[in-house]
Amino acid sequence: MQLSELLKSIHPNSIKGVLPESISGITHDSRKVELGNLFVAVPGVKVDGSSFIANALERGATGIVVKTGIDINAPCVVEVANPRASLADLVSHFYGNPSEYMKVVGVTGTDGKTTTSHLIRHLLLDSGYNIGVINTVYIAQNHNEQKNPFALTTPDSPDIQQFLSQTLELNDPQKPIAAILEASSHAIALDRVRAVDFDVAVFTNITSTHLEYHGSFKEYRDIKGRLFSGLTQDGQKGPKFGVINGDDSHAEFFRDRCNVPVIDYGLNDFSQVRGEVMRTGVEGSEFKVWIDGREYKSSTRLQGRFNVSNILAGISTAYGLGIDIDRLMAKIPEIGPVQGRMMEVDQGQPFRVIVDFAHTPGALRAVINSVREQDPKRLGVLIGHAGERDLNNRPELAKVAGDADIVFVTMDDPESEDPAEIAAEMSKALNDDGKIEGKDYKVIIDRRMAMEEALKWADPGDLLLFAGRGHETSIPLGNKKIPFNDENVTRELLHKMGYTR
């Protein structure tokens, strides 16, 4: 692509040197630079991309985009006010602005984003759409699904734009095309989704988290609100709309930021898409939905009331896109769970084990409430907290887990922190709440050993919840990544105990 034409999308402050006639690609990762690439030096959270310019030039970069005022020696230097925003705009134009030629759904919230994006995917697929999805657990195009290869819930803008472009190229042009993206607060704040033309913004819920990055709950909420305030009715792709959880106490905040029509969903009497849980248990839930004054009935294999809420979000999105409601209701019972979300591990043991990703106080509370409704004899919860994350969540997470009959405090993803210190903070919260170590909770730092102890504790009729990691396959500890998956380890330990079904 001609670089002179591409640069019109970002209005650079200055251009030094001689512009190459064309570029072969764009990247902000010097390790991925190939001959003829444009390298964008993005200021990072921990490392400034300008420190890798020399490496990028050695690997064949023919142009450098850098923040104005940084002095570098290169054949072609493009100075801009905001390299990260420029990266998003450049890669979108490089790939032909693919989001302008499809419906794009952004799903944001503290909890439930992955399951909601998963549900929307299958509802739209069944309705004749070609689909591309990026969520925490997987990326998919139509029925082709693979583990998410990115280290981020929402990848950087080059990966997003390339994926959207591939979705356009690989799909049947006779069918409508939609992409579904989890839009994390980090992704919005760091301009990863800046150049994506969203048609639908979905809000699941919000509780206090990620304050180690955002600083305050207000900033965290404001950043998520940008997904809604960014929706503009341009008339090019049809109506745009927001989908908002009316049961959440912050629903009005998101409604106020939406300049396009809003579809409310929830389990209250005031939602446009209103649900009522008729029965919930081990096998899933049965529920009713009222839309436009008409009543529908359906069921789901997904456990928990909170998953009925996620289903209502999916229904609302598909309804807003004009899909037949009867068809949606017929499809819902067929949709299974996402890996690591309320995953039952059954090898014939006389007690139940559920693996779930719940790692925030709100998510853990919802899961505990759901499994309590299933009337286990006793409930045991195994939980830790990730390092380098919101410190305020540690005591709250421990207190929520303390509603169980016993808590096994262990390691989650400690990163550079000492897992014993994280566990000590959670132990103190349990002590402050009147819990007694050895009786109400145990501290076992090694996660495998903690899981083994929990399995030995369980009697027939009990339920164990291994929370916090879900689908994850490794534990980052210092500079190491220790292979570890809760489901696989649980099966290994159950096999060791003689349960082999």
Backbone torsions as a table, in degrees:
resi	resn	phi	psi	omega
1	MET	NA	144.4	179.6
2	GLN	-69.8	124.9	-176.8
3	LEU	-68.1	-36.9	-179.4
4	SER	-59.7	-38.7	178.9
5	GLU	-71.0	-40.7	-178.1
6	LEU	-63.7	-38.2	-176.3
7	LEU	-68.3	-15.5	177.4
8	LYS	-64.4	-20.6	-177.9
9	SER	-78.1	-12.4	-175.5
10	ILE	-123.1	-9.5	178.9
11	HIS	50.4	68.3	-177.8
12	PRO	-62.8	153.4	177.1
13	ASN	-71.9	-36.3	178.3
14	SER	-160.9	158.1	174.7
15	ILE	-128.5	123.0	-179.5
16	LYS	-113.4	137.7	-178.7
17	GLY	89.3	-160.7	-175.3
18	VAL	-109.2	124.3	178.0
19	LEU	-67.3	130.1	170.9
20	PRO	-65.6	150.4	-176.9
21	GLU	-61.7	-39.4	-179.1
22	SER	-147.4	165.4	175.0
23	ILE	-125.7	154.9	-177.3
24	SER	-97.2	-12.9	-178.5
25	GLY	176.5	173.6	-179.4
26	ILE	-133.6	135.7	176.4
27	THR	-151.7	156.3	173.1
28	HIS	-112.5	5.3	179.1
29	ASP	-108.6	109.3	-175.6
30	SER	-60.8	-24.6	179.9
31	ARG	-71.0	-19.0	-178.5
32	LYS	-101.7	2.0	-177.8
33	VAL	-64.2	133.3	174.2
34	GLU	-122.0	165.9	-177.1
35	LEU	-54.0	127.7	177.2
36	GLY	89.1	4.5	-179.1
37	ASN	-78.6	156.0	168.6
38	LEU	-97.4	125.1	-179.3
39	PHE	-104.2	125.7	178.6
40	VAL	-104.1	116.6	-177.9
41	ALA	-85.3	95.5	-175.1
42	VAL	-91.0	127.8	173.0
43	PRO	-64.7	120.5	-177.2
44	GLY	-94.4	173.0	177.9
45	VAL	-66.6	-38.0	-178.4
46	LYS	-113.0	-33.6	-175.5
47	VAL	-131.5	137.5	178.3
48	ASP	-85.4	128.1	-178.1
49	GLY	-61.3	-20.7	179.9
50	SER	-65.3	-20.7	178.8
51	SER	-73.1	-8.7	-179.2
52	PHE	-109.0	10.5	-177.9
53	ILE	-62.5	-43.6	-179.9
54	ALA	-58.6	-42.1	179.3
55	ASN	-65.4	-39.3	179.3
56	ALA	-63.7	-41.0	179.0
57	LEU	-66.1	-39.6	178.3
58	GLU	-62.0	-33.5	-177.3
59	ARG	-84.8	-3.4	173.0
60	GLY	114.7	11.1	177.6
61	ALA	-63.3	134.6	-179.2
62	THR	-103.9	-4.2	177.6
63	GLY	-155.2	148.8	-179.1
64	ILE	-126.0	130.4	171.9
65	VAL	-105.0	127.4	-172.5
66	VAL	-144.0	157.7	177.5
67	LYS	-65.1	136.6	-179.2
68	THR	-55.1	132.1	177.0
69	GLY	104.3	-12.1	177.7
70	ILE	-86.0	124.0	-174.9
71	ASP	-87.3	113.3	177.1
72	ILE	-136.0	159.3	179.1
73	ASN	-111.2	108.9	-179.5
74	ALA	-153.2	155.1	-179.0
75	PRO	-59.5	-32.6	179.9
76	CYS	-144.0	119.5	-179.2
77	VAL	-124.2	125.0	177.6
78	VAL	-109.9	117.8	-178.5
79	GLU	-96.6	133.2	-178.9
80	VAL	-136.2	161.8	179.8
81	ALA	-74.3	-37.2	-174.9
82	ASN	-136.8	95.0	-178.0
83	PRO	-59.0	-35.3	-177.6
84	ARG	-67.6	-44.4	176.9
85	ALA	-65.3	-39.3	178.7
86	SER	-63.9	-37.2	177.7
87	LEU	-59.2	-47.2	-179.5
88	ALA	-61.0	-44.4	-179.3
89	ASP	-67.8	-40.2	-178.7
90	LEU	-64.6	-47.6	-176.2
91	VAL	-69.3	-32.9	176.6
92	SER	-61.7	-46.2	179.1
93	HIS	-68.9	-35.3	179.2
94	PHE	-60.4	-38.7	-178.9
95	TYR	-91.7	9.4	175.7
96	GLY	82.2	25.1	179.2
97	ASN	50.2	59.5	-171.8
98	PRO	-61.6	-30.5	-176.5
99	SER	-66.7	-15.7	178.4
100	GLU	-74.8	-10.3	-175.1
101	TYR	-114.2	20.4	179.4
102	MET	-154.4	163.2	170.0
103	LYS	-79.2	134.1	179.3
104	VAL	-124.2	125.3	179.7
105	VAL	-109.6	124.8	174.9
106	GLY	-106.9	129.6	-178.6
107	VAL	-113.7	120.5	179.9
108	THR	-129.8	164.1	-177.0
109	GLY	145.9	170.3	178.8
110	THR	-76.0	-47.2	-177.0
111	ASP	-128.8	155.8	173.9
112	GLY	88.7	0.7	-176.2
113	LYS	-64.3	-44.6	-175.5
114	THR	-66.5	-47.5	179.9
115	THR	-63.6	-39.9	179.5
116	THR	-64.7	-43.9	177.7
117	SER	-63.5	-36.3	177.4
118	HIS	-63.0	-44.3	179.5
119	LEU	-65.6	-45.1	179.4
120	ILE	-60.6	-41.6	178.9
121	ARG	-54.0	-51.4	-174.2
122	HIS	-72.7	-32.6	177.0
123	LEU	-66.9	-40.5	179.1
124	LEU	-74.0	-37.6	176.5
125	LEU	-57.4	-46.3	-178.2
126	ASP	-66.2	-20.8	-178.2
127	SER	-96.3	11.7	172.5
128	GLY	97.0	8.6	178.1
129	TYR	-83.5	149.2	160.5
130	ASN	-85.6	136.1	-169.1
131	ILE	-130.5	136.3	166.2
132	GLY	-120.4	135.7	-176.5
133	VAL	-134.8	135.1	167.4
134	ILE	-125.5	116.8	172.1
135	ASN	-136.1	-176.2	-174.4
136	THR	-59.2	-38.0	-172.6
137	VAL	-89.6	-40.6	-173.8
138	TYR	-147.0	164.3	164.0
139	ILE	-116.9	148.2	-176.1
140	ALA	-151.2	149.7	168.3
141	GLN	-129.3	113.8	-171.7
142	ASN	55.6	-122.9	-177.1
143	HIS	-92.1	-3.5	179.7
144	ASN	-85.3	115.2	-172.5
145	GLU	-126.9	139.9	174.8
146	GLN	-142.8	159.0	177.9
147	LYS	-57.1	139.1	178.1
148	ASN	-57.9	116.1	-176.0
149	PRO	-83.1	-6.2	-176.2
150	PHE	-90.5	154.8	179.5
151	ALA	-82.7	0.5	-173.4
152	LEU	-124.4	148.8	173.4
153	THR	-56.1	-50.6	175.3
154	THR	-114.8	112.7	-174.5
155	PRO	-69.1	173.6	179.0
156	ASP	-66.9	160.5	-173.0
157	SER	-56.1	-38.0	177.5
158	PRO	-60.1	-39.4	180.0
159	ASP	-69.5	-39.2	178.7
160	ILE	-63.6	-49.2	-176.4
161	GLN	-66.5	-36.9	176.9
162	GLN	-64.6	-41.3	179.1
163	PHE	-64.0	-43.1	178.7
164	LEU	-62.8	-39.8	178.4
165	SER	-63.8	-43.1	178.6
166	GLN	-64.7	-35.1	178.1
167	THR	-63.1	-40.2	176.2
168	LEU	-64.2	-42.9	-174.1
169	GLU	-73.0	-35.0	-172.0
170	LEU	-85.9	-16.3	-171.3
171	ASN	-96.3	161.2	178.7
172	ASP	-66.4	115.5	-176.7
173	PRO	-66.0	-12.1	179.5
174	GLN	-81.0	-11.1	-178.7
175	LYS	-105.4	153.3	173.2
176	PRO	-66.9	149.6	-176.2
177	ILE	-118.9	137.6	176.5
178	ALA	-138.8	145.2	172.4
179	ALA	-119.4	142.0	180.0
180	ILE	-122.6	123.4	-176.4
181	LEU	-124.7	130.0	164.8
182	GLU	-68.8	129.9	-179.8
183	ALA	-115.4	93.9	-179.9
184	SER	-74.2	162.3	178.6
185	SER	-63.0	-36.8	177.1
186	HIS	-62.6	-41.3	-178.4
187	ALA	-63.8	-39.3	179.3
188	ILE	-70.2	-45.3	-177.8
189	ALA	-64.5	-35.4	-175.0
190	LEU	-97.8	17.8	172.5
191	ASP	62.7	23.0	178.4
192	ARG	-68.1	-32.3	-179.3
193	VAL	-107.0	16.7	-175.6
194	ARG	-55.6	-45.4	-173.5
195	ALA	-95.1	15.1	177.4
196	VAL	-90.5	127.2	180.0
197	ASP	-88.0	90.3	-177.4
198	PHE	-76.4	142.9	175.2
199	ASP	-105.8	-29.9	-178.0
200	VAL	-134.9	133.6	172.4
201	ALA	-117.1	127.3	-176.7
202	VAL	-114.1	128.5	177.2
203	PHE	-111.2	121.8	-178.5
204	THR	-91.3	-52.5	-179.0
205	ASN	-177.8	170.0	176.7
206	ILE	-149.2	131.5	171.4
207	THR	-136.1	169.8	-174.8
208	SER	-71.7	119.0	176.0
209	THR	-161.8	170.0	179.6
210	HIS	57.9	25.0	180.0
211	LEU	-74.0	-13.6	174.1
212	GLU	-63.6	-23.7	178.2
213	TYR	-102.6	-46.9	-171.9
214	HIS	-83.5	-19.9	175.3
215	GLY	89.5	-41.0	-179.5
216	SER	-150.0	158.7	177.4
217	PHE	-64.2	-36.8	179.6
218	LYS	-58.6	-45.5	179.8
219	GLU	-66.0	-41.2	178.6
220	TYR	-58.3	-47.0	180.0
221	ARG	-67.4	-42.3	-179.9
222	ASP	-59.7	-40.6	-179.1
223	ILE	-65.6	-42.9	177.1
224	LYS	-64.0	-32.4	178.9
225	GLY	-63.8	-23.7	179.6
226	ARG	-60.6	-30.4	179.7
227	LEU	-61.9	-32.8	-178.0
228	PHE	-86.2	-41.4	179.2
229	SER	-68.0	-19.9	179.3
230	GLY	-80.8	-8.2	178.2
231	LEU	-76.3	120.6	178.5
232	THR	-128.4	139.7	-177.3
233	GLN	-84.5	91.6	-175.9
234	ASP	-93.9	-10.4	176.2
235	GLY	80.3	-3.6	-176.6
236	GLN	-80.7	-35.4	-173.0
237	LYS	-117.5	9.1	-177.7
238	GLY	97.9	-177.9	-175.1
239	PRO	-63.1	143.4	172.8
240	LYS	-111.8	153.9	-176.8
241	PHE	-158.9	160.6	174.4
242	GLY	-105.4	151.7	176.4
243	VAL	-123.9	118.6	-168.8
244	ILE	-129.9	133.8	178.8
245	ASN	-74.0	104.1	-178.2
246	GLY	-69.0	-13.6	178.6
247	ASP	-80.6	-16.6	-177.5
248	ASP	-81.4	140.6	-176.3
249	SER	-67.2	-13.9	-179.9
250	HIS	-103.2	14.2	-177.6
251	ALA	-57.6	-41.6	-176.4
252	GLU	-63.7	-35.3	177.5
253	PHE	-58.4	-44.9	-177.8
254	PHE	-74.4	-34.5	174.9
255	ARG	-60.0	-43.9	-177.2
256	ASP	-63.8	-25.9	-178.3
257	ARG	-89.2	-4.2	-176.0
258	CYS	-95.7	117.1	179.9
259	ASN	-91.3	8.5	179.0
260	VAL	-124.6	170.0	-179.5
261	PRO	-57.2	151.9	-178.3
262	VAL	-122.1	137.2	170.1
263	ILE	-107.3	116.8	176.2
264	ASP	-87.4	140.9	172.1
265	TYR	-131.3	158.0	177.7
266	GLY	163.4	-178.0	179.9
267	LEU	-102.0	17.6	177.8
268	ASN	-105.0	169.7	-173.6
269	ASP	-76.9	-7.5	-172.4
270	PHE	-103.5	-3.5	-176.6
271	SER	-79.0	144.8	177.7
272	GLN	-65.3	-40.2	172.7
273	VAL	-109.2	100.6	-171.8
274	ARG	-107.9	135.2	179.3
275	GLY	-117.9	158.3	174.3
276	GLU	-142.6	125.1	179.8
277	VAL	-81.6	121.5	-179.8
278	MET	-90.6	-36.9	-179.7
279	ARG	-157.1	140.7	175.2
280	THR	-140.9	143.7	-177.7
281	GLY	-171.9	-159.5	-176.0
282	VAL	-61.3	-36.0	-175.9
283	GLU	-84.4	-3.8	-178.3
284	GLY	123.0	-149.3	-175.5
285	SER	-138.7	152.1	167.7
286	GLU	-112.6	140.9	-175.4
287	PHE	-152.3	163.3	173.7
288	LYS	-113.1	153.3	175.7
289	VAL	-135.0	136.3	174.8
290	TRP	-113.2	123.2	177.1
291	ILE	-133.3	126.7	179.7
292	ASP	51.9	39.2	176.1
293	GLY	80.9	-1.1	-178.9
294	ARG	-106.4	142.1	-178.6
295	GLU	-99.0	136.8	177.2
296	TYR	-128.3	152.2	175.3
297	LYS	-123.5	144.7	176.9
298	SER	-158.1	-179.1	178.4
299	SER	-145.8	163.0	179.7
300	THR	-140.7	148.6	174.9
301	ARG	-80.9	-11.6	-178.3
302	LEU	-77.3	130.6	-177.6
303	GLN	-79.9	147.7	169.0
304	GLY	98.3	144.4	177.3
305	ARG	-61.8	-35.8	-178.5
306	PHE	-62.5	-28.0	177.3
307	ASN	-76.2	-25.8	171.4
308	VAL	-64.8	-38.2	175.6
309	SER	-62.1	-42.7	176.9
310	ASN	-62.1	-38.5	178.4
311	ILE	-64.3	-40.6	177.9
312	LEU	-61.8	-35.9	175.8
313	ALA	-63.5	-42.4	178.6
314	GLY	-65.2	-43.8	178.6
315	ILE	-61.1	-43.8	-177.9
316	SER	-61.7	-40.2	179.0
317	THR	-64.4	-49.2	180.0
318	ALA	-64.6	-38.9	177.5
319	TYR	-61.0	-43.8	178.7
320	GLY	-63.3	-27.8	178.2
321	LEU	-86.1	2.0	173.4
322	GLY	89.3	17.9	-177.4
323	ILE	-83.5	142.9	-177.9
324	ASP	-60.5	127.1	-175.0
325	ILE	-66.7	-40.5	179.7
326	ASP	-60.2	-37.7	178.8
327	ARG	-65.9	-40.1	178.8
328	LEU	-61.8	-46.7	-176.8
329	MET	-63.6	-33.5	178.8
330	ALA	-71.5	-28.1	-177.1
331	LYS	-81.7	-32.9	-171.9
332	ILE	-54.2	-43.2	-179.2
333	PRO	-62.0	-19.6	-177.7
334	GLU	-84.1	-15.3	-172.6
335	ILE	-83.6	120.9	179.0
336	GLY	-87.4	175.4	-178.1
337	PRO	-77.0	164.3	171.5
338	VAL	-79.1	147.5	178.7
339	GLN	-56.3	131.8	176.8
340	GLY	82.8	5.7	176.2
341	ARG	-113.3	112.5	-179.0
342	MET	47.1	49.3	-176.9
343	MET	-90.4	118.0	178.8
344	GLU	-79.6	129.3	177.1
345	VAL	-110.3	107.2	-173.4
346	ASP	-123.8	113.3	173.9
347	GLN	-122.3	26.9	177.8
348	GLY	91.3	4.9	178.9
349	GLN	-70.8	153.3	-175.4
350	PRO	-81.7	7.1	176.2
351	PHE	-129.6	165.3	-177.4
352	ARG	-101.0	148.3	174.3
353	VAL	-130.5	126.9	176.4
354	ILE	-119.4	130.9	174.7
355	VAL	-103.9	128.1	-179.1
356	ASP	-143.6	155.1	-176.1
357	PHE	-82.8	-5.5	-174.0
358	ALA	-50.1	116.1	-177.8
359	HIS	-135.4	5.6	172.4
360	THR	-114.4	156.3	179.8
361	PRO	-56.5	-40.8	-179.5
362	GLY	-64.2	-44.7	-179.8
363	ALA	-66.2	-42.9	-179.3
364	LEU	-64.8	-39.6	178.7
365	ARG	-62.3	-41.8	-179.8
366	ALA	-64.2	-41.7	-179.7
367	VAL	-67.6	-44.6	179.8
368	ILE	-62.1	-43.1	177.7
369	ASN	-60.3	-38.9	-178.7
370	SER	-67.2	-45.0	-177.9
371	VAL	-74.0	-27.6	174.6
372	ARG	-63.0	-34.8	178.2
373	GLU	-64.0	-20.4	-179.5
374	GLN	-86.3	2.4	170.4
375	ASP	57.9	54.1	173.2
376	PRO	-70.6	157.2	177.9
377	LYS	-61.9	-52.3	174.2
378	ARG	-138.3	155.8	178.9
379	LEU	-121.0	127.7	173.2
380	GLY	-115.9	136.3	-179.8
381	VAL	-121.9	129.2	175.0
382	LEU	-107.1	125.0	-172.7
383	ILE	-151.2	150.3	170.3
384	GLY	-141.3	-168.2	176.6
385	HIS	-141.6	140.5	-177.5
386	ALA	-69.6	148.6	174.4
387	GLY	-75.9	160.0	177.0
388	GLU	60.1	26.3	178.2
389	ARG	-120.8	174.7	-175.5
390	ASP	-49.2	110.4	-177.4
391	LEU	-64.7	-28.6	-178.1
392	ASN	-64.9	-22.2	-177.6
393	ASN	-77.5	-20.5	-174.0
394	ARG	-62.9	-54.0	178.7
395	PRO	-64.7	-36.9	-179.7
396	GLU	-65.9	-41.8	178.5
397	LEU	-61.7	-42.3	179.6
398	ALA	-63.9	-41.4	-178.8
399	LYS	-66.9	-38.3	176.4
400	VAL	-63.3	-45.1	178.4
401	ALA	-61.6	-28.9	-178.9
402	GLY	-63.7	-9.5	174.4
403	ASP	-71.7	-13.0	177.1
404	ALA	-77.7	170.3	177.9
405	ASP	-73.4	-28.8	174.4
406	ILE	-152.4	145.1	179.1
407	VAL	-118.7	132.0	173.4
408	PHE	-105.3	105.5	-179.1
409	VAL	-85.8	125.0	-173.7
410	THR	-146.3	-168.2	-178.8
411	MET	-85.9	140.3	172.0
412	ASP	-110.0	-106.9	176.5
413	ASP	-117.7	86.0	-171.1
414	PRO	-69.4	-20.5	-176.6
415	GLU	55.0	-123.8	-176.5
416	SER	-90.1	-4.6	-178.6
417	GLU	-85.2	160.1	176.1
418	ASP	-79.7	116.9	-178.4
419	PRO	-60.2	-28.0	178.7
420	ALA	-67.5	-35.4	178.9
421	GLU	-70.3	-38.3	176.4
422	ILE	-62.2	-45.6	-180.0
423	ALA	-63.4	-35.2	179.2
424	ALA	-64.7	-38.4	177.5
425	GLU	-63.3	-41.0	179.9
426	MET	-70.9	-36.6	177.9
427	SER	-63.1	-41.8	179.3
428	LYS	-60.5	-41.1	179.0
429	ALA	-62.7	-40.0	178.3
430	LEU	-67.0	-41.2	176.7
431	ASN	-61.2	-45.2	-179.9
432	ASP	-62.2	-24.2	179.8
433	ASP	-90.5	7.4	176.4
434	GLY	89.1	9.2	-180.0
435	LYS	-83.1	149.7	-176.6
436	ILE	-112.3	124.8	178.9
437	GLU	-65.7	137.5	-178.0
438	GLY	93.2	-24.8	178.3
439	LYS	-109.6	-55.7	-177.5
440	ASP	-93.8	-22.9	178.9
441	TYR	-154.6	156.9	176.1
442	LYS	-131.2	144.9	176.7
443	VAL	-108.8	115.2	177.8
444	ILE	-135.0	103.6	-170.9
445	ILE	-62.8	-46.1	-179.7
446	ASP	-65.1	118.7	-172.8
447	ARG	-65.1	-40.4	179.2
448	ARG	-61.5	-44.6	179.5
449	MET	-64.9	-37.7	178.5
450	ALA	-64.8	-41.5	179.1
451	MET	-65.1	-40.9	178.9
452	GLU	-63.4	-42.1	178.2
453	GLU	-63.3	-40.1	179.2
454	ALA	-63.9	-43.2	179.8
455	LEU	-64.4	-34.7	177.5
456	LYS	-71.6	-30.1	179.1
457	TRP	-69.0	-33.2	-170.8
458	ALA	-69.0	135.5	174.5
459	ASP	-107.9	167.6	175.8
460	PRO	-53.2	133.8	179.7
461	GLY	90.7	-9.7	179.2
462	ASP	-80.9	167.0	176.8
463	LEU	-133.0	131.5	176.2
464	LEU	-110.2	132.9	175.1
465	LEU	-113.7	112.4	175.1
466	PHE	-95.5	102.7	-167.8
467	ALA	-109.6	157.7	168.7
468	GLY	109.2	-26.7	-172.5
469	ARG	-122.0	-28.9	174.0
470	GLY	53.2	-112.5	-174.2
471	HIS	-81.1	-11.5	-170.1
472	GLU	-61.1	146.2	-172.4
473	THR	-115.1	2.3	177.0
474	SER	-153.6	154.5	177.1
475	ILE	-109.6	116.9	176.6
476	PRO	-78.4	117.0	-179.0
477	LEU	-129.5	104.8	-174.9
478	GLY	63.8	-126.3	178.6
479	ASN	-92.8	5.7	-176.8
480	LYS	-107.8	155.3	169.5
481	LYS	-120.0	111.8	-177.2
482	ILE	-90.8	118.8	178.3
483	PRO	-57.7	126.5	-178.2
484	PHE	-165.9	124.9	175.1
485	ASN	-132.2	124.9	-173.4
486	ASP	-58.5	-41.7	-179.6
487	GLU	-63.8	-48.3	-178.1
488	ASN	-62.8	-42.8	-179.3
489	VAL	-66.5	-39.1	177.6
490	THR	-60.1	-44.5	179.8
491	ARG	-64.4	-40.8	177.7
492	GLU	-60.6	-44.4	-178.2
493	LEU	-69.5	-38.5	176.8
494	LEU	-64.8	-38.9	176.9
495	HIS	-62.2	-41.6	178.5
496	LYS	-61.7	-30.8	179.1
497	MET	-83.4	-3.5	176.4
498	GLY	101.9	5.3	178.9
499	TYR	-97.0	113.9	-168.5
500	THR	-125.2	4.9	-177.2
501	ARG	-62.4	NA	NA
